[in-house]
Amino acid sequence: MTKTGQNQDYTHAVGRRKTAVARVRIINDKSKGLNITVNGKDFKEYFPYFQWQETILAPLKVAGRENITISVRVAGGGQRGQADSVGHGISRALLKTDETLRPNLKKEKLLTRDSRKKERKKPGLKKARKAPQWSKR
């Protein structure tokens, strides 16, 4: 799905992880170099840890798209969940631009949404599964 907005063509996709949601736009301009902005900041400033940056760049390395402009709006969750959701969104957006990338992205498990979430607390328990200490008498 390619949309036009503000005189730019872009491809839009959504990535999710836990409660984090990332709305990713791959902008179709002819600029040189890698340009990824997350919530108005450079992605290296928004995600300061190298491991988070590698999570975001993994789909681009698999696709061989080193020169690309990406704009991301991410909300909810913690920074790790946000980084994972951005990577998932970039994978989905790349797939919309070029369907032949599916086998490579799928092999690296970049298209599968990690469905694990925090389990809810149950009544009578201290946490989701932790019970109070049991005493016989």
N, C-alpha and C positions, 0 to 999 in steps of 0.2 A: 504494500500500500504506500504509494508515494503521494505526499500532500504538498501543496504550495502555500507558503506563508511568509510574509515580509520579504517578498521577492527572492525566496530561496526554496529549492526543492529539498524535501527531506523524507526519510523513512522512519516511521515511529514504531516502537515496541515497548512492552512493559515486562520488567523482571521483578521477581518476588523472592523473599527469603524471610522466614519467621513473620514479623510484622512490618518489615521494611518493604517499601514499594518504590521502584525506580522507573521513571518514564524517560526513555532514551530516544534521542533523535540523531540519526546519522544524516548530516547535512551534505548534499551533493554539490560541493563547490570544488574548484580546481586548485585550492591552496596547497602549498608544499608543507610537508612535515605533519607531525602528530599534534592534534589540538583537542584535548578533552577537558571540558568544563563541567564541574559538578556544583550545582546550586550557586552559580556565578563565580566560583573559584577554580583555579587550576586543580586537576585531580591529585597532583602530588602534594599540594597544600592541604586539600580536604582530607586525603587519606595519607598521613605521614609515614606509615609503616610500609616497608618494602613488600611484605607478604600481601598486604591489601592491594598494592599497586600491581603486583603480579597477577592477582585474581582478576583484576580489571583488564589487563593487557593480554591474558591468555587467549580469549577468542580471536583477537586481532592477529596474534602470532600464528595460530592455527590456520586462519584464513589468508595469511600473507598480506594483510592490508596495514602497512606501517604508516602510510600517509593518508590521514583521514581526520575529519572534523566531526566531533561528537559533542552534543549538548545533553546534559542529564539533570533531571529534577528528582531528588530522592527525599523520602520522608519516612518517619517511623523507625522503630527498632534501634539497635546500637550500631556502632560504626562497622563492626565485622559483618553484621547482617546486611547493612547498606552496601558494603563492598561486594558481597556475594550477589545481591540483587542487581547491582549495576553490571556485573559480569554476565549474569543471566539475561538481562535486557539487551546488552550488546550482542550476545549470541543470537538472540531472536531477531534483532534488527538486521544483522548480517545475513541471516537466513532469508529474510524477505527480499533483500537486494539480490542475492544469488543463491538459488536453490541447490546448486551443485556442491555447496559447502556442507550439506547435511551429513554425509557419511563421516567426514573428518571431525566435525563438531560433536557428532553423536559418539564417536569413538573416544573422544576426550571427556565425555560426560558433561558437556557444557550446555546441552539443551534440556536436561532433566531438572525439573524444579525440586529442590530439597524440601520435602513436605513436612519435615520435623518441626514441631512447635512446642512451646512450653505447655506442660500438662496442667490442667486446672487443679486448684486445691479442693479437697473433698471435706465435707463436714465431719467433725470428730477426729480429724487428723491434723497434725501440725503443718505439713506441707502436702504435696500431691500424694505421696506414698508413705511419708514418715509418720509413724504412730507414736503416741505417748508411751513412755516406758511401762511395761506390764508388770503388775505385782500380784503375786498369788494371794497374799493376805494383807 
